[in-house]
Amino acid sequence: MDSLMGKLSFAANGEPAKFSLEFGSGDFTPAEMKRIMADEKLAEMALADPKRVKRQSAARSKERRMRYIAELEQKVQILQTEATTLSAQLTLLQRDSSGMATQNNELKFRLQSMEQQAQLRDALNEALTAEVQRLKLAANEVGDTSSSSNLAHQIQLRCQNQMLDLHKQQQQQVEQIPFYQLEQPEQQNGTARNHESK
């Protein structure tokens, strides 16, 4: 090794000039120098046949580079596969979310319609009660049994007709509202587990 160090070319300040060694007719880079100095066998070979050492060093470097490139390519393939899987899962989740949003809107609309129907029914009941009271008072004022019985029959018919109209309106409103059954919680959990397993 001392004979090897003796062949280093030094600059004016005593530092190695770009780590340039001259073994025979071969010049070595700093990285090659480091490897050669770390291995005594290489150092001896460098003195005897510097070109061969350079070739071996280049071959080893190339082999390391090729290994590194192969590892990187494998990692890229793995990442691409994961990205494809995640993209498919995202598409499924977005589709599920969109479907649930549509169902939610339909349920809200249905609920509003049912609330309106309940309000109409209450208003109609109040109106009918008031009408019954008014007709009772009118019947009492007339005092005629036959006309009173007639009025009661008219009230009953009017109530039946109004209730029938209300029922028809409710049926028409319900038929206009599309309603889809929500998925069973077990099915949703199963779907979520399938997504996770992918």
C-alpha positions in Angstrom: 0.0 0.0 0.0 2.9 2.4 0.7 4.2 1.9 -2.7 0.7 2.6 -4.0 0.5 5.9 -2.0 3.9 6.8 -3.4 2.4 6.9 -6.9 -0.3 9.4 -6.0 0.3 12.8 -7.7 0.1 15.6 -5.2 -0.7 19.3 -5.8 1.4 22.2 -4.5 -0.5 22.3 -1.2 0.1 18.6 -0.5 -3.5 17.4 -1.4 -4.0 14.7 -3.9 -4.6 16.3 -7.3 -8.1 15.1 -8.2 -7.2 11.7 -6.7 -5.5 10.9 -10.0 -3.3 7.8 -9.8 -1.0 6.5 -12.4 -0.7 2.8 -12.4 1.2 2.1 -15.6 -0.8 4.1 -18.1 -4.2 4.0 -16.2 -5.9 7.1 -14.7 -8.5 6.4 -12.0 -11.5 8.6 -10.8 -11.8 9.4 -7.1 -14.5 6.7 -6.6 -12.3 4.1 -8.3 -9.4 5.2 -6.2 -11.4 4.6 -3.1 -12.3 1.1 -4.1 -8.8 0.2 -5.1 -7.3 1.5 -1.9 -9.9 -0.4 0.1 -8.9 -3.7 -1.5 -5.3 -4.8 -1.4 -5.7 -7.3 -4.2 -7.1 -4.6 -6.4 -4.2 -2.4 -5.5 -1.7 -5.0 -6.6 -3.7 -5.6 -9.8 -3.7 -1.9 -10.4 0.0 -1.8 -10.3 0.4 -4.8 -12.6 -2.6 -4.3 -15.0 -4.5 -1.0 -14.4 -6.7 -1.4 -17.5 -8.0 -4.7 -16.2 -8.8 -3.2 -12.8 -10.6 -0.4 -14.6 -12.6 -2.9 -16.7 -13.6 -5.0 -13.6 -14.5 -1.8 -11.7 -16.7 -0.6 -14.6 -18.3 -4.1 -14.9 -19.2 -4.1 -11.2 -20.5 -0.6 -11.4 -22.7 -1.5 -14.4 -24.0 -4.6 -12.6 -24.9 -2.5 -9.6 -26.7 0.0 -11.8 -28.6 -2.7 -13.6 -29.7 -4.2 -10.3 -30.8 -0.8 -9.0 -32.7 -0.2 -12.3 -34.4 -3.6 -12.0 -35.4 -2.9 -8.4 -36.8 0.5 -9.4 -38.8 -1.0 -12.3 -40.3 -3.6 -9.9 -41.3 -0.9 -7.4 -42.9 1.1 -10.3 -44.9 -1.9 -11.3 -46.1 -2.5 -7.7 -47.1 1.2 -7.4 -48.9 1.1 -10.7 -50.9 -2.0 -9.6 -51.8 -0.3 -6.3 -52.8 2.9 -8.1 -55.1 0.9 -10.4 -56.7 -0.9 -7.5 -57.2 2.3 -5.6 -58.7 4.0 -8.6 -61.2 1.1 -9.1 -62.1 1.3 -5.4 -62.5 5.1 -5.6 -64.8 4.7 -8.7 -67.0 2.2 -6.8 -67.2 4.5 -3.7 -68.1 7.5 -5.8 -70.9 5.5 -7.6 -72.2 4.3 -4.2 -72.1 7.8 -2.8 -73.9 9.2 -5.8 -76.6 6.5 -5.6 -77.1 7.2 -1.8 -77.3 10.9 -2.5 -80.1 10.3 -5.0 -82.0 8.0 -2.6 -81.6 10.6 0.2 -83.1 13.3 -2.0 -86.0 11.1 -3.0 -86.7 10.2 0.7 -86.6 13.9 1.6 -89.1 14.7 -1.2 -91.3 11.9 0.0 -91.2 13.1 3.6 -92.1 16.6 2.5 -95.0 15.3 0.5 -96.3 13.2 3.5 -96.0 16.2 5.8 -98.1 18.3 3.3 -100.7 15.5 3.1 -100.9 15.4 6.9 -101.4 19.2 7.0 -104.1 19.0 4.4 -105.8 16.2 6.3 -105.8 18.2 9.5 -107.1 21.3 7.7 -109.9 19.2 6.1 -110.8 17.7 9.4 -111.1 21.1 11.0 -113.2 22.4 8.1 -115.5 19.4 8.3 -115.9 19.7 12.0 -116.8 23.4 11.6 -119.3 22.5 8.9 -120.9 19.8 11.0 -121.3 22.3 13.9 -122.8 24.8 11.5 -125.3 22.4 10.1 -126.3 21.1 13.5 -127.0 24.7 14.6 -129.0 25.2 11.4 -131.0 22.0 12.0 -131.7 23.0 15.6 -133.0 26.3 14.4 -135.3 24.7 11.8 -136.5 22.2 14.4 -138.1 20.0 11.7 -137.3 16.3 12.2 -137.5 15.4 8.6 -135.3 18.3 7.5 -132.9 17.5 10.3 -132.6 14.0 9.1 -132.2 15.3 5.6 -129.4 17.6 6.7 -127.6 14.8 8.5 -127.7 12.7 5.4 -126.3 15.6 3.3 -123.5 16.1 5.9 -122.6 12.5 5.7 -122.5 12.5 1.9 -120.4 15.6 1.8 -117.9 14.2 4.3 -117.6 11.0 2.4 -117.0 12.9 -0.9 -114.4 15.1 0.6 -112.6 12.2 2.2 -112.7 10.4 -1.1 -111.2 13.4 -2.9 -108.4 13.7 -0.3 -107.6 10.0 -0.7 -107.4 10.3 -4.5 -105.0 13.2 -4.2 -102.8 11.3 -1.8 -102.7 8.3 -4.1 -101.7 10.5 -7.1 -98.9 12.2 -5.1 -97.5 8.9 -3.9 -97.6 7.5 -7.5 -95.6 10.5 -8.8 -92.8 9.9 -6.3 -90.2 7.3 -7.3 -89.0 5.4 -4.3 -86.1 2.9 -4.2 -85.5 0.5 -1.3 -82.3 1.3 0.6 -79.7 -1.5 0.6 -79.7 -3.7 3.7 -77.0 -2.7 6.2 -75.5 -6.2 5.9 -75.1 -5.8 2.2 -73.5 -2.4 2.6 -71.1 -3.9 5.2 -70.3 -6.7 2.9 -69.6 -4.3 0.0 -67.3 -2.2 2.3 -65.5 -5.4 3.3 -65.0 -6.4 -0.3 -63.6 -3.0 -1.1 -61.2 -3.2 1.8 -60.0 -6.7 0.8 -59.2 -5.4 -2.7 
